[in-house]
Amino acid sequence: MSDFDPTAERAALEWLALADRGDAAASWKAAASLFRAAVTPEQWKHALSLAREPLGALVSRHLDNAKPATELPGAPDGEYVVFQFTTSFEKKRTATETVTPMRDRDGEWRVSGYFVR
């Protein structure tokens, strides 16, 4: 794994804990300004529910990869770290979660993207 700011990983894990609880409101509030500008709280609640409810509860999560980036498709240039986790859920033994924190305008790391497959 490449060198990356450990606070980026902490931001990703803290945000994932909110998503694991199904707390769409808190995970939306904790997300990067870019994320909040792209989706309303209601849209996020629906998207999180669609993505996570069929998988069931979290069983385990292991960090596989972390790649710092300054350019990502469809996003403004900035400081990002793309984390990939191998995750096991109650109803899906092996999934890949991609969580992308970015350094937000105030200098704090916050999640700007989330994808599970």
C-alpha positions in Angstrom: 0.0 0.0 0.0 1.2 3.5 -0.8 1.8 6.1 1.9 -1.3 8.0 2.8 -2.5 10.2 5.6 -3.7 8.0 8.5 -6.4 10.5 9.3 -7.9 9.7 5.8 -8.3 6.1 6.9 -9.8 7.1 10.2 -12.3 9.3 8.4 -13.2 6.4 6.1 -13.7 3.9 9.0 -15.7 6.3 11.2 -17.9 7.1 8.2 -18.3 3.3 7.4 -19.4 2.8 11.0 -22.3 5.2 10.5 -23.2 3.4 7.2 -23.0 0.0 9.0 -25.6 1.2 11.5 -27.8 2.3 8.6 -27.5 5.9 9.9 -28.1 7.7 6.6 -28.6 11.1 8.2 -25.3 11.0 10.2 -23.3 9.6 7.3 -24.6 12.3 5.0 -23.7 15.0 7.6 -20.3 13.5 8.1 -19.6 13.3 4.3 -17.5 15.7 2.2 -19.1 18.9 1.0 -18.7 17.5 -2.6 -20.9 14.5 -1.6 -23.5 16.6 0.2 -23.7 18.9 -2.9 -24.3 15.9 -5.2 -27.1 14.1 -3.2 -29.8 15.3 -0.9 -30.2 13.6 2.5 -33.3 11.8 1.1 -31.5 10.6 -2.0 -28.7 9.3 0.2 -31.0 7.5 2.6 -32.6 5.7 -0.4 -29.2 4.9 -2.0 -27.7 3.6 1.3 -30.8 1.5 1.9 -30.7 0.0 -1.6 -26.9 -0.7 -1.3 -26.7 -2.1 2.2 -30.0 -3.6 3.4 -29.9 -6.7 1.1 -26.4 -7.5 2.4 -27.4 -7.8 6.1 -25.2 -6.9 9.0 -21.4 -6.4 8.8 -19.4 -9.5 9.7 -15.8 -8.4 8.9 -13.9 -5.7 7.0 -10.3 -5.9 5.9 -8.3 -3.1 4.2 -6.9 -4.4 0.9 -5.6 -1.3 -0.8 -5.2 2.4 -0.3 -4.2 4.7 -3.2 -3.6 8.4 -2.8 -4.9 10.4 -5.8 -5.2 14.0 -6.9 -7.4 13.3 -9.9 -10.5 11.1 -10.1 -13.1 10.6 -12.9 -16.0 12.9 -12.4 -14.5 14.8 -9.5 -12.6 18.0 -9.1 -8.9 17.8 -8.6 -7.9 17.6 -5.0 -6.5 15.3 -2.3 -8.1 11.9 -2.2 -7.4 8.4 -0.9 -9.2 5.5 -2.6 -9.6 2.7 0.0 -10.7 -0.8 -1.0 -11.9 -3.2 1.7 -12.8 -6.9 1.4 -15.9 -7.0 3.5 -18.1 -9.9 4.6 -21.8 -9.3 5.4 -24.4 -11.6 6.9 -26.0 -12.3 3.4 -22.9 -11.8 1.2 -19.8 -13.6 2.1 -17.4 -11.5 0.0 -17.9 -7.9 -1.1 -15.6 -5.1 -2.2 -16.3 -1.7 -0.6 -14.6 1.3 -2.2 -14.5 4.4 0.1 -13.0 7.6 -1.0 -12.2 10.3 1.5 -11.0 13.7 0.3 -9.4 16.6 2.0 -12.4 19.0 2.3 -12.3 22.8 2.0 -11.6 23.1 5.7 -8.7 20.7 5.6 -10.5 17.8 7.2 -10.8 14.4 5.6 -14.3 13.4 4.8 -15.8 10.7 2.6 -16.7 11.9 -0.9 -17.7 8.5 -2.4 -18.8 5.0 -1.5 -19.5 2.0 -3.6 -20.1 -1.7 -2.7 -20.1 -4.6 -5.1 
